[in-house]
Every structure is written in C-alpha cells, then in structure tokens.
Amino acid sequence: MKRLAADGHLCAIAAPVWHELTYGCARLERGRRRDALERYLHDVVLAAFPVLPYDEVAARWHGRERARLEAAGRPAPFVDGQIAAIAFTRGLTLVTQNVRDFARFAELEVEQWSGRR
C-alpha cells in the first residue's frame, strides 16, 4: 500500500487485467456484494488507473516472445504474454505478486510490491 500511495499516479492497468477484474465480478451472483464490487471497480479502480490496450505493437512483441518461449520448452499462458507485452512495449515495469510467472519474458522489468514471497 505504501508503494501504491507513493507511485499510484504512475500506474496503469493492462486491458487483460481489466478484463479479469470485470469478468470475475460479472460471474458473481447479483446482490449487494457484486454491486459493491462493480461500484468499486468503476469509481475507484477505473477512476485512478488508465487501462492500456493490447495493440499491434504489443501483439507483435507477444507473437515473437511466445514463439521464443515455446521453442525453449517454456510456454507461458496467453494472457500473461498479453500483459507482459503491454508493459514491455511501453517501457513500463510490470508489478505483480507472481514475479516467477513473468520472469521468463525477455528483458521485461518485473517487481513485487506486496512484500510477500
């Protein structure tokens, strides 16, 4: 939370991450919990963080990186590749709790802010 408070104005969300957040919320049963989460996503998350698209440049990098990883016998989940591509092609650091999952992508800067390992 300290890092987010200090650097939140520099942060963004990759479109596939926004998809996962909204998809997870939409799968919940209609009710107060879902309504509260939908409001939070819209009023807090979306208001604070721009959503970065998966564009042609990211798709090209992802395609090359996906082929390299498969040839090395280290394929990555497709959505992880999309997220990595969005960060890499914009010169951004990818912040995640799953550093190991993203470490396989070449030259991608990855950090974990949670303090948990």
N, C-alpha and C positions, 0 to 999 in steps of 0.2 A: 504494500500500500504506500510505503514511503517513496518508492521509485515512481509509482504511478502519480502520486501527488506532485513530485518534482518534475517529472518528464511527460506527464499525460498530454500536455499541449503539443508534443512532438509525435504522438501515437496515432495510429490508424488501424483499421480492421480490413483484412483481406476479404474480398467478396465471398469466397468459400467458407470463411469463418462466420460471416453474417448469415449465410445460408444455414449452417449448422445450428446457430442460435435460434433462428426463426423456425426452422424445421422442428427442433426439439420442443419449442414452445407450442407449435401447432399440433403436435402429437398428444399433448395433454388433454384430458377431458375438460370440457367447458366448465368454468366455475371461477371462483374468486382467485385461486392460485394462478391459473392461466391468465386471467385478466390482469392481475398484478404484474406478472412477468412480462406480458405484452406491453403494458404501460412503461415498465422499467426499460425494456429494450428500446422503445421508441423515445421516451422522454429523457432518459439518462445516457444510455449507450450510444444511440444514433445521434443524439444531440452533441455528444462530446467527441466522437471519433468519426472522421470521414471513412467511407467504405471505398477501398481501392479495387478497381476492376481487374479481371483477368483478361488482358488484352492480347493483341497479336504479338507484341514483343515478348510478353511473358509466356505465351503459348509456344513460341519458337524456342526459347531457352528451355522450357519444360520438356519439349519433344527431344531436344538433344541430350538433356540430362537424364531423361527417362531411358533413352537408348543406351547411354553410357552405363547406367546403373544395372540395367538388365544384362548387358554384355558381361559385366563384372559379377553377375550372380547375386546382386544386392538390390532387387527391385523395391520400390517404395510405393506406398499407397498413392493412388492417383491424386486425391485431394491434397495430400501433403506436398506433392510436387507442384500443384497449383499455388498453394500458399507460399512455398519456397520461391517459386518463380516470380510472384508478385513482389516479394521482399527484395530478392536479388536484383531484378531488373530496375528497381527504383533506388538501389543503393542503400537499402534500409537494413537494420538489424532485426531479425525475427526473434521475438520474445515468446517463450513457450516453457511450459513445465516439462515437456518431452524433448529435451535437448538431444538425446540419443537418436530419436526418430528423424531429426533434421540434420544431424552431423554428417550423414552420408552425401549430402548435396555439396558439390564442389564450390569452394570459395564463398559459401553462404555464412554470414556472420550471425551467430545464434547466441542468445543469452537466456538465463533463467533468473527471474526476479523474485521468485517465491521464497527462496532460502531453503526449500526442501529439496532433497536429492533423491 
